[in-house]
């Protein structure tokens, strides 16, 4: 495959939809404010929703999200904040429905985390990037990049800007 010359870009400095439709993410440029920040990228056309979670000593995570609407076998992207006892492993998971307000997923790691830790649930997680205060990161992606089937939604915290390169 030769050099791709039709690479485009999209820029955002607050959380929001960056692309709609099938695209290949080719790279990113990210600049933080005077405070460390992060960006979470989702293969989605809607913002992720807030939930809470707990993890058992065996790694079974119970996610609580009222009226989640998911069935056993559904795929979701999850980002876990640190809780008392540790932090769940961010990634894409297959759901086992418990009831209308909770479901479980199996974490790759074990260790109990007390109920009530924060989580974000989206359609499909692409990547998370943490950046130090006042830093700029430019990250080309190797090969053909990362495929996004639906679009790209960015959840942004303490960043002056995120530029995606896609094609």
LOMI-663498 format. One record per residue: residue number from 1; residue in one letter; x, y, z of N, C-alpha, C in turn. Coordinates in nm, 2 decimals, decimal comma. Example, Ala and Ser with C-alpha at 12.3 -4.5 7.8 and 13.67 -1.06 7.14 Angstrom:
! LOMI-663498
+------+------+--------+---------+--------+---------+----------+--------+--------+---------+--------+
: resi : resn : n.east : n.north :   n.up : ca.east : ca.north :  ca.up : c.east : c.north :   c.up :
+------+------+--------+---------+--------+---------+----------+--------+--------+---------+--------+
:    1 :    a :   1,32 :   -0,57 :   0,78 :    1,23 :    -0,45 :   0,78 :   1,32 :   -0,33 :   0,78 :
:    2 :    s :   1,28 :   -0,22 :   0,71 :    1,37 :    -0,11 :   0,71 :   1,29 :    0,00 :   0,79 :
+------+------+--------+---------+--------+---------+----------+--------+--------+---------+--------+
This chain:
! LOMI-663498
+------+------+--------+---------+--------+---------+----------+--------+--------+---------+--------+
: resi : resn : n.east : n.north :   n.up : ca.east : ca.north :  ca.up : c.east : c.north :   c.up :
+------+------+--------+---------+--------+---------+----------+--------+--------+---------+--------+
:    1 :    x :   0,08 :   -0,12 :   0,00 :    0,00 :     0,00 :   0,00 :   0,09 :    0,12 :   0,00 :
:    2 :    x :   0,06 :    0,22 :  -0,09 :    0,14 :     0,34 :  -0,10 :   0,09 :    0,44 :   0,01 :
:    3 :    x :   0,16 :    0,56 :   0,00 :    0,13 :     0,67 :   0,09 :  -0,02 :    0,72 :   0,07 :
:    4 :    x :  -0,09 :    0,74 :   0,18 :   -0,22 :     0,79 :   0,17 :  -0,22 :    0,95 :   0,17 :
:    5 :    x :  -0,27 :    1,01 :   0,07 :   -0,26 :     1,16 :   0,06 :  -0,39 :    1,23 :   0,09 :
:    6 :    x :  -0,50 :    1,15 :   0,12 :   -0,63 :     1,22 :   0,14 :  -0,66 :    1,22 :   0,29 :
:    7 :    x :  -0,57 :    1,23 :   0,38 :   -0,59 :     1,23 :   0,52 :  -0,65 :    1,37 :   0,56 :
:    8 :    x :  -0,76 :    1,36 :   0,64 :   -0,83 :     1,48 :   0,68 :  -0,81 :    1,50 :   0,83 :
:    9 :    x :  -0,86 :    1,61 :   0,89 :   -0,85 :     1,63 :   1,03 :  -0,98 :    1,69 :   1,09 :
:   10 :    x :  -0,99 :    1,67 :   1,22 :   -1,11 :     1,72 :   1,29 :  -1,05 :    1,77 :   1,43 :
:   11 :    x :  -1,10 :    1,88 :   1,48 :   -1,05 :     1,94 :   1,60 :  -1,16 :    1,97 :   1,70 :
:   12 :    x :  -1,13 :    1,95 :   1,83 :   -1,23 :     1,98 :   1,93 :  -1,15 :    2,02 :   2,06 :
:   13 :    x :  -1,21 :    2,10 :   2,14 :   -1,15 :     2,13 :   2,27 :  -1,25 :    2,11 :   2,39 :
:   14 :    x :  -1,36 :    2,05 :   2,36 :   -1,46 :     2,01 :   2,46 :  -1,51 :    1,88 :   2,42 :
:   15 :    x :  -1,58 :    1,80 :   2,51 :   -1,63 :     1,67 :   2,47 :  -1,74 :    1,69 :   2,36 :
:   16 :    x :  -1,73 :    1,60 :   2,27 :   -1,83 :     1,61 :   2,16 :  -1,80 :    1,51 :   2,05 :
:   17 :    x :  -1,89 :    1,51 :   1,95 :   -1,88 :     1,43 :   1,83 :  -1,78 :    1,48 :   1,74 :
:   18 :    x :  -1,68 :    1,40 :   1,70 :   -1,58 :     1,45 :   1,61 :  -1,60 :    1,40 :   1,46 :
:   19 :    x :  -1,65 :    1,28 :   1,45 :   -1,67 :     1,22 :   1,31 :  -1,80 :    1,14 :   1,32 :
:   20 :    x :  -1,86 :    1,13 :   1,20 :   -1,98 :     1,04 :   1,19 :  -1,95 :    0,95 :   1,07 :
:   21 :    x :  -1,98 :    0,82 :   1,09 :   -1,96 :     0,73 :   0,98 :  -1,83 :    0,65 :   0,99 :
:   22 :    x :  -1,81 :    0,56 :   0,90 :   -1,69 :     0,47 :   0,90 :  -1,56 :    0,55 :   0,86 :
:   23 :    x :  -1,46 :    0,55 :   0,94 :   -1,34 :     0,62 :   0,92 :  -1,22 :    0,54 :   0,98 :
:   24 :    x :  -1,10 :    0,57 :   0,94 :   -0,98 :     0,51 :   1,00 :  -0,90 :    0,62 :   1,06 :
:   25 :    x :  -0,89 :    0,61 :   1,20 :   -0,81 :     0,70 :   1,28 :  -0,67 :    0,68 :   1,24 :
:   26 :    x :  -0,60 :    0,79 :   1,20 :   -0,46 :     0,77 :   1,15 :  -0,36 :    0,83 :   1,26 :
:   27 :    x :  -0,41 :    0,93 :   1,34 :   -0,32 :     0,99 :   1,44 :  -0,39 :    1,09 :   1,52 :
:   28 :    x :  -0,32 :    1,14 :   1,62 :   -0,38 :     1,24 :   1,71 :  -0,27 :    1,34 :   1,75 :
:   29 :    x :  -0,32 :    1,46 :   1,78 :   -0,24 :     1,57 :   1,84 :  -0,32 :    1,62 :   1,96 :
:   30 :    x :  -0,26 :    1,62 :   2,08 :   -0,33 :     1,65 :   2,20 :  -0,25 :    1,75 :   2,28 :
:   31 :    x :  -0,31 :    1,86 :   2,33 :   -0,25 :     1,96 :   2,42 :  -0,32 :    1,97 :   2,54 :
:   32 :    x :  -0,25 :    1,96 :   2,66 :   -0,32 :     1,98 :   2,79 :  -0,32 :    2,12 :   2,84 :
:   33 :    x :  -0,40 :    2,15 :   2,93 :   -0,40 :     2,28 :   3,00 :  -0,29 :    2,28 :   3,10 :
:   34 :    x :  -0,29 :    2,37 :   3,19 :   -0,19 :     2,37 :   3,30 :  -0,21 :    2,26 :   3,40 :
:   35 :    x :  -0,32 :    2,19 :   3,38 :   -0,35 :     2,07 :   3,46 :  -0,35 :    1,95 :   3,38 :
:   36 :    x :  -0,30 :    1,83 :   3,43 :   -0,30 :     1,71 :   3,35 :  -0,44 :    1,68 :   3,30 :
:   37 :    x :  -0,45 :    1,62 :   3,19 :   -0,58 :     1,59 :   3,13 :  -0,59 :    1,45 :   3,06 :
:   38 :    x :  -0,70 :    1,42 :   3,00 :   -0,72 :     1,30 :   2,92 :  -0,82 :    1,31 :   2,81 :
:   39 :    x :  -0,82 :    1,22 :   2,72 :   -0,92 :     1,21 :   2,62 :  -0,95 :    1,06 :   2,61 :
:   40 :    x :  -1,08 :    1,03 :   2,60 :   -1,13 :     0,90 :   2,58 :  -1,20 :    0,90 :   2,44 :
:   41 :    x :  -1,16 :    0,81 :   2,35 :   -1,22 :     0,81 :   2,22 :  -1,31 :    0,69 :   2,21 :
:   42 :    x :  -1,43 :    0,71 :   2,16 :   -1,54 :     0,61 :   2,15 :  -1,58 :    0,59 :   2,00 :
:   43 :    x :  -1,60 :    0,47 :   1,96 :   -1,66 :     0,44 :   1,83 :  -1,81 :    0,45 :   1,85 :
:   44 :    x :  -1,86 :    0,58 :   1,84 :   -2,00 :     0,60 :   1,88 :  -2,05 :    0,73 :   1,82 :
:   45 :    x :  -2,18 :    0,74 :   1,82 :   -2,25 :     0,87 :   1,77 :  -2,32 :    0,93 :   1,89 :
:   46 :    x :  -2,29 :    0,89 :   2,01 :   -2,36 :     0,95 :   2,13 :  -2,26 :    0,95 :   2,24 :
:   47 :    x :  -2,28 :    1,04 :   2,33 :   -2,19 :     1,05 :   2,45 :  -2,20 :    0,93 :   2,54 :
:   48 :    x :  -2,09 :    0,89 :   2,60 :   -2,10 :     0,78 :   2,70 :  -2,18 :    0,82 :   2,82 :
:   49 :    x :  -2,24 :    0,72 :   2,89 :   -2,32 :     0,75 :   3,01 :  -2,25 :    0,71 :   3,14 :
:   50 :    x :  -2,28 :    0,79 :   3,24 :   -2,21 :     0,76 :   3,37 :  -2,28 :    0,64 :   3,44 :
:   51 :    x :  -2,20 :    0,56 :   3,51 :   -2,24 :     0,44 :   3,58 :  -2,16 :    0,43 :   3,70 :
:   52 :    x :  -2,18 :    0,33 :   3,79 :   -2,10 :     0,29 :   3,90 :  -2,06 :    0,14 :   3,89 :
:   53 :    x :  -1,96 :    0,10 :   3,96 :   -1,92 :    -0,04 :   3,95 :  -1,86 :   -0,09 :   4,08 :
:   54 :    x :  -1,85 :   -0,22 :   4,09 :   -1,78 :    -0,29 :   4,20 :  -1,71 :   -0,41 :   4,14 :
:   55 :    x :  -1,60 :   -0,45 :   4,19 :   -1,53 :    -0,57 :   4,14 :  -1,51 :   -0,67 :   4,25 :
:   56 :    x :  -1,54 :   -0,80 :   4,23 :   -1,52 :    -0,90 :   4,33 :  -1,37 :   -0,94 :   4,32 :
:   57 :    x :  -1,33 :   -1,02 :   4,42 :   -1,19 :    -1,07 :   4,43 :  -1,16 :   -1,15 :   4,31 :
:   58 :    x :  -1,26 :   -1,21 :   4,24 :   -1,23 :    -1,30 :   4,12 :  -1,23 :   -1,22 :   3,99 :
:   59 :    x :  -1,26 :   -1,09 :   4,00 :   -1,25 :    -1,00 :   3,88 :  -1,39 :   -0,98 :   3,82 :
:   60 :    x :  -1,50 :   -1,03 :   3,88 :   -1,63 :    -1,01 :   3,82 :  -1,67 :   -0,87 :   3,85 :
:   61 :    x :  -1,70 :   -0,79 :   3,75 :   -1,74 :    -0,65 :   3,77 :  -1,89 :   -0,64 :   3,76 :
:   62 :    x :  -1,96 :   -0,58 :   3,86 :   -2,10 :    -0,55 :   3,85 :  -2,11 :   -0,40 :   3,82 :
:   63 :    x :  -2,18 :   -0,37 :   3,71 :   -2,20 :    -0,23 :   3,67 :  -2,34 :   -0,20 :   3,70 :
:   64 :    x :  -2,36 :   -0,08 :   3,76 :   -2,50 :    -0,03 :   3,80 :  -2,53 :    0,09 :   3,71 :
:   65 :    x :  -2,63 :    0,08 :   3,63 :   -2,68 :     0,18 :   3,54 :  -2,83 :    0,17 :   3,52 :
:   66 :    x :  -2,91 :    0,25 :   3,58 :   -3,05 :     0,24 :   3,58 :  -3,10 :    0,24 :   3,44 :
:   67 :    x :  -3,19 :    0,14 :   3,41 :   -3,26 :     0,12 :   3,28 :  -3,15 :    0,11 :   3,17 :
:   68 :    x :  -3,05 :    0,03 :   3,19 :   -2,94 :     0,02 :   3,09 :  -2,98 :   -0,03 :   2,95 :
:   69 :    x :  -3,09 :   -0,11 :   2,95 :   -3,14 :    -0,16 :   2,82 :  -3,06 :   -0,27 :   2,75 :
:   70 :    x :  -2,97 :   -0,33 :   2,82 :   -2,88 :    -0,43 :   2,76 :  -2,93 :   -0,57 :   2,78 :
:   71 :    x :  -2,90 :   -0,66 :   2,68 :   -2,93 :    -0,80 :   2,70 :  -2,80 :   -0,87 :   2,71 :
:   72 :    x :  -2,80 :   -0,99 :   2,77 :   -2,68 :    -1,08 :   2,77 :  -2,63 :   -1,10 :   2,63 :
:   73 :    x :  -2,50 :   -1,08 :   2,62 :   -2,43 :    -1,09 :   2,49 :  -2,40 :   -0,96 :   2,43 :
:   74 :    x :  -2,46 :   -0,85 :   2,48 :   -2,43 :    -0,72 :   2,42 :  -2,29 :   -0,68 :   2,44 :
:   75 :    x :  -2,23 :   -0,60 :   2,36 :   -2,10 :    -0,55 :   2,37 :  -2,10 :   -0,40 :   2,41 :
:   76 :    x :  -2,02 :   -0,37 :   2,51 :   -2,01 :    -0,23 :   2,56 :  -1,86 :   -0,19 :   2,58 :
:   77 :    x :  -1,83 :   -0,07 :   2,57 :   -1,70 :    -0,01 :   2,61 :  -1,71 :    0,04 :   2,75 :
:   78 :    x :  -1,62 :    0,02 :   2,83 :   -1,62 :     0,07 :   2,97 :  -1,49 :    0,13 :   3,01 :
:   79 :    x :  -1,50 :    0,25 :   3,07 :   -1,38 :     0,31 :   3,13 :  -1,41 :    0,32 :   3,28 :
:   80 :    x :  -1,31 :    0,27 :   3,36 :   -1,33 :     0,26 :   3,51 :  -1,24 :    0,36 :   3,58 :
:   81 :    x :  -1,30 :    0,44 :   3,67 :   -1,22 :     0,53 :   3,76 :  -1,17 :    0,44 :   3,87 :
:   82 :    x :  -1,06 :    0,49 :   3,94 :   -1,01 :     0,42 :   4,05 :  -1,11 :    0,42 :   4,17 :
:   83 :    x :  -1,12 :    0,31 :   4,24 :   -1,21 :     0,30 :   4,35 :  -1,13 :    0,25 :   4,47 :
:   84 :    x :  -1,20 :    0,23 :   4,58 :   -1,14 :     0,17 :   4,70 :  -1,10 :    0,03 :   4,67 :
:   85 :    x :  -0,97 :    0,00 :   4,66 :   -0,92 :    -0,13 :   4,63 :  -0,86 :   -0,15 :   4,50 :
:   86 :    x :  -0,87 :   -0,05 :   4,41 :   -0,80 :    -0,06 :   4,28 :  -0,89 :    0,01 :   4,17 :
:   87 :    x :  -0,86 :   -0,04 :   4,05 :   -0,93 :     0,01 :   3,93 :  -0,96 :   -0,10 :   3,83 :
:   88 :    x :  -1,08 :   -0,10 :   3,78 :   -1,12 :    -0,19 :   3,67 :  -1,03 :   -0,17 :   3,55 :
:   89 :    x :  -1,03 :   -0,27 :   3,46 :   -0,95 :    -0,26 :   3,34 :  -1,04 :   -0,20 :   3,23 :
:   90 :    x :  -1,00 :   -0,09 :   3,18 :   -1,07 :    -0,02 :   3,07 :  -1,07 :   -0,11 :   2,94 :
:   91 :    x :  -1,18 :   -0,12 :   2,87 :   -1,18 :    -0,20 :   2,75 :  -1,32 :   -0,22 :   2,70 :
:   92 :    x :  -1,33 :   -0,32 :   2,61 :   -1,46 :    -0,36 :   2,55 :  -1,50 :   -0,49 :   2,61 :
:   93 :    x :  -1,62 :   -0,51 :   2,65 :   -1,67 :    -0,63 :   2,72 :  -1,80 :   -0,68 :   2,67 :
:   94 :    x :  -1,82 :   -0,81 :   2,70 :   -1,95 :    -0,87 :   2,67 :  -2,03 :   -0,88 :   2,80 :
:   95 :    x :  -2,15 :   -0,83 :   2,79 :   -2,24 :    -0,82 :   2,91 :  -2,32 :   -0,94 :   2,94 :
:   96 :    x :  -2,33 :   -0,97 :   3,07 :   -2,43 :    -1,06 :   3,13 :  -2,53 :   -0,98 :   3,20 :
:   97 :    x :  -2,65 :   -0,98 :   3,16 :   -2,76 :    -0,90 :   3,22 :  -2,79 :   -0,96 :   3,36 :
:   98 :    x :  -2,80 :   -0,88 :   3,46 :   -2,85 :    -0,93 :   3,59 :  -2,99 :   -0,89 :   3,61 :
:   99 :    x :  -3,02 :   -0,76 :   3,58 :   -3,16 :    -0,71 :   3,59 :  -3,16 :   -0,58 :   3,51 :
:  100 :    x :  -3,27 :   -0,50 :   3,52 :   -3,29 :    -0,38 :   3,44 :  -3,19 :   -0,27 :   3,48 :
:  101 :    x :  -3,13 :   -0,28 :   3,60 :   -3,04 :    -0,18 :   3,64 :  -2,89 :   -0,22 :   3,66 :
:  102 :    x :  -2,86 :   -0,34 :   3,63 :   -2,72 :    -0,39 :   3,65 :  -2,69 :   -0,50 :   3,55 :
:  103 :    x :  -2,56 :   -0,51 :   3,53 :   -2,51 :    -0,62 :   3,45 :  -2,37 :   -0,65 :   3,50 :
:  104 :    x :  -2,31 :   -0,77 :   3,45 :   -2,18 :    -0,80 :   3,49 :  -2,09 :   -0,82 :   3,37 :
:  105 :    x :  -1,96 :   -0,80 :   3,39 :   -1,86 :    -0,83 :   3,29 :  -1,74 :   -0,89 :   3,36 :
:  106 :    x :  -1,66 :   -0,97 :   3,29 :   -1,54 :    -1,03 :   3,36 :  -1,42 :   -0,95 :   3,33 :
:  107 :    x :  -1,35 :   -0,89 :   3,43 :   -1,23 :    -0,82 :   3,42 :  -1,11 :   -0,92 :   3,39 :
:  108 :    x :  -1,01 :   -0,87 :   3,33 :   -0,89 :    -0,95 :   3,31 :  -0,81 :   -0,96 :   3,43 :
:  109 :    x :  -0,83 :   -0,87 :   3,52 :   -0,76 :    -0,86 :   3,65 :  -0,85 :   -0,89 :   3,77 :
:  110 :    x :  -0,80 :   -0,93 :   3,88 :   -0,88 :    -0,96 :   4,00 :  -0,85 :   -0,86 :   4,11 :
:  111 :    x :  -0,92 :   -0,87 :   4,21 :   -0,90 :    -0,79 :   4,33 :  -1,03 :   -0,71 :   4,36 :
:  112 :    x :  -1,08 :   -0,71 :   4,48 :   -1,20 :    -0,65 :   4,52 :  -1,19 :   -0,50 :   4,51 :
:  113 :    x :  -1,29 :   -0,43 :   4,45 :   -1,31 :    -0,29 :   4,45 :  -1,45 :   -0,26 :   4,51 :
:  114 :    x :  -1,45 :   -0,17 :   4,61 :   -1,58 :    -0,14 :   4,68 :  -1,68 :   -0,08 :   4,58 :
:  115 :    x :  -1,81 :   -0,11 :   4,60 :   -1,92 :    -0,06 :   4,52 :  -1,92 :    0,09 :   4,52 :
:  116 :    x :  -1,96 :    0,15 :   4,41 :   -1,98 :     0,30 :   4,40 :  -1,87 :    0,37 :   4,32 :
:  117 :    x :  -1,77 :    0,30 :   4,28 :   -1,67 :     0,36 :   4,19 :  -1,73 :    0,41 :   4,06 :
:  118 :    x :  -1,68 :    0,52 :   4,00 :   -1,74 :     0,57 :   3,88 :  -1,69 :    0,49 :   3,76 :
:  119 :    x :  -1,78 :    0,49 :   3,66 :   -1,75 :     0,43 :   3,53 :  -1,82 :    0,51 :   3,42 :
:  120 :    x :  -1,77 :    0,49 :   3,29 :   -1,84 :     0,54 :   3,18 :  -1,86 :    0,43 :   3,08 :
:  121 :    x :  -1,99 :    0,42 :   3,03 :   -2,02 :     0,32 :   2,94 :  -2,06 :    0,38 :   2,80 :
:  122 :    x :  -2,00 :    0,33 :   2,70 :   -2,02 :     0,37 :   2,56 :  -2,04 :    0,25 :   2,47 :
:  123 :    x :  -2,07 :    0,28 :   2,34 :   -2,09 :     0,18 :   2,25 :  -1,97 :    0,09 :   2,23 :
:  124 :    x :  -1,86 :    0,15 :   2,20 :   -1,73 :     0,08 :   2,18 :  -1,62 :    0,18 :   2,22 :
:  125 :    x :  -1,53 :    0,13 :   2,31 :   -1,41 :     0,21 :   2,34 :  -1,30 :    0,19 :   2,24 :
:  126 :    x :  -1,24 :    0,30 :   2,20 :   -1,13 :     0,30 :   2,10 :  -1,00 :    0,31 :   2,18 :
:  127 :    x :  -0,98 :    0,41 :   2,25 :   -0,85 :     0,43 :   2,32 :  -0,87 :    0,54 :   2,43 :
:  128 :    x :  -0,78 :    0,54 :   2,52 :   -0,77 :     0,65 :   2,63 :  -0,63 :    0,70 :   2,63 :
:  129 :    x :  -0,61 :    0,83 :   2,64 :   -0,48 :     0,89 :   2,64 :  -0,48 :    0,99 :   2,76 :
:  130 :    x :  -0,38 :    0,97 :   2,85 :   -0,36 :     1,06 :   2,96 :  -0,24 :    1,15 :   2,92 :
:  131 :    x :  -0,24 :    1,28 :   2,96 :   -0,14 :     1,37 :   2,92 :  -0,10 :    1,46 :   3,04 :
:  132 :    x :   0,02 :    1,48 :   3,06 :    0,07 :     1,57 :   3,17 :   0,03 :    1,71 :   3,15 :
:  133 :    x :   0,04 :    1,79 :   3,26 :    0,01 :     1,93 :   3,26 :   0,10 :    2,00 :   3,16 :
:  134 :    x :   0,04 :    2,09 :   3,08 :    0,10 :     2,17 :   2,98 :   0,18 :    2,09 :   2,87 :
:  135 :    x :   0,15 :    1,97 :   2,85 :    0,22 :     1,89 :   2,75 :   0,15 :    1,88 :   2,62 :
:  136 :    x :   0,22 :    1,85 :   2,52 :    0,16 :     1,82 :   2,39 :   0,21 :    1,69 :   2,34 :
:  137 :    x :   0,12 :    1,61 :   2,29 :    0,15 :     1,47 :   2,24 :   0,10 :    1,46 :   2,10 :
:  138 :    x :   0,19 :    1,42 :   2,01 :    0,16 :     1,39 :   1,87 :   0,18 :    1,24 :   1,85 :
:  139 :    x :   0,07 :    1,17 :   1,81 :    0,08 :     1,03 :   1,81 :   0,03 :    0,97 :   1,67 :
:  140 :    x :   0,12 :    0,94 :   1,58 :    0,08 :     0,88 :   1,46 :   0,05 :    0,73 :   1,49 :
:  141 :    x :  -0,05 :    0,68 :   1,42 :   -0,09 :     0,54 :   1,44 :  -0,03 :    0,45 :   1,33 :
:  142 :    x :   0,03 :    0,34 :   1,36 :    0,09 :     0,26 :   1,26 :  -0,01 :    0,19 :   1,17 :
:  143 :    x :   0,05 :    0,14 :   1,06 :   -0,03 :     0,06 :   0,96 :  -0,15 :    0,14 :   0,90 :
:  144 :    x :  -0,26 :    0,08 :   0,90 :   -0,38 :     0,15 :   0,84 :  -0,46 :    0,23 :   0,95 :
:  145 :    x :  -0,41 :    0,23 :   1,07 :   -0,48 :     0,31 :   1,18 :  -0,58 :    0,22 :   1,25 :
:  146 :    x :  -0,67 :    0,29 :   1,32 :   -0,78 :     0,22 :   1,39 :  -0,91 :    0,24 :   1,32 :
:  147 :    x :  -0,98 :    0,14 :   1,29 :   -1,11 :     0,15 :   1,22 :  -1,22 :    0,19 :   1,32 :
:  148 :    x :  -1,30 :    0,29 :   1,28 :   -1,42 :     0,33 :   1,36 :  -1,54 :    0,31 :   1,26 :
:  149 :    x :  -1,63 :    0,22 :   1,31 :   -1,74 :     0,19 :   1,22 :  -1,85 :    0,29 :   1,22 :
:  150 :    x :  -1,87 :    0,36 :   1,34 :   -1,99 :     0,44 :   1,36 :  -1,96 :    0,59 :   1,35 :
:  151 :    x :  -1,84 :    0,63 :   1,40 :   -1,80 :     0,77 :   1,42 :  -1,71 :    0,78 :   1,54 :
:  152 :    x :  -1,66 :    0,89 :   1,57 :   -1,58 :     0,91 :   1,69 :  -1,63 :    1,02 :   1,77 :
:  153 :    x :  -1,66 :    0,98 :   1,90 :   -1,70 :     1,07 :   2,00 :  -1,58 :    1,09 :   2,10 :
:  154 :    x :  -1,54 :    1,21 :   2,14 :   -1,43 :     1,23 :   2,23 :  -1,48 :    1,29 :   2,36 :
:  155 :    x :  -1,44 :    1,22 :   2,47 :   -1,47 :     1,27 :   2,61 :  -1,34 :    1,34 :   2,65 :
:  156 :    x :  -1,34 :    1,47 :   2,67 :   -1,22 :     1,55 :   2,70 :  -1,22 :    1,61 :   2,84 :
:  157 :    x :  -1,11 :    1,60 :   2,91 :   -1,09 :     1,67 :   3,04 :  -0,96 :    1,74 :   3,04 :
:  158 :    x :  -0,96 :    1,87 :   3,07 :   -0,84 :     1,95 :   3,09 :  -0,75 :    1,95 :   2,97 :
:  159 :    x :  -0,81 :    1,97 :   2,85 :   -0,73 :     1,98 :   2,73 :  -0,76 :    2,11 :   2,66 :
:  160 :    x :  -0,66 :    2,17 :   2,60 :   -0,69 :     2,29 :   2,51 :  -0,73 :    2,25 :   2,37 :
:  161 :    x :  -0,70 :    2,12 :   2,34 :   -0,74 :     2,08 :   2,20 :  -0,70 :    1,93 :   2,17 :
:  162 :    x :  -0,78 :    1,87 :   2,09 :   -0,76 :     1,74 :   2,04 :  -0,78 :    1,75 :   1,89 :
:  163 :    x :  -0,68 :    1,71 :   1,81 :   -0,69 :     1,70 :   1,66 :  -0,68 :    1,56 :   1,62 :
:  164 :    x :  -0,78 :    1,50 :   1,55 :   -0,77 :     1,37 :   1,50 :  -0,73 :    1,38 :   1,35 :
:  165 :    x :  -0,65 :    1,29 :   1,30 :   -0,62 :     1,27 :   1,16 :  -0,68 :    1,14 :   1,11 :
:  166 :    x :  -0,76 :    1,15 :   1,01 :   -0,84 :     1,03 :   0,97 :  -0,85 :    1,02 :   0,82 :
:  167 :    x :  -0,89 :    0,91 :   0,77 :   -0,90 :     0,89 :   0,62 :  -0,96 :    0,76 :   0,59 :
+------+------+--------+---------+--------+---------+----------+--------+--------+---------+--------+
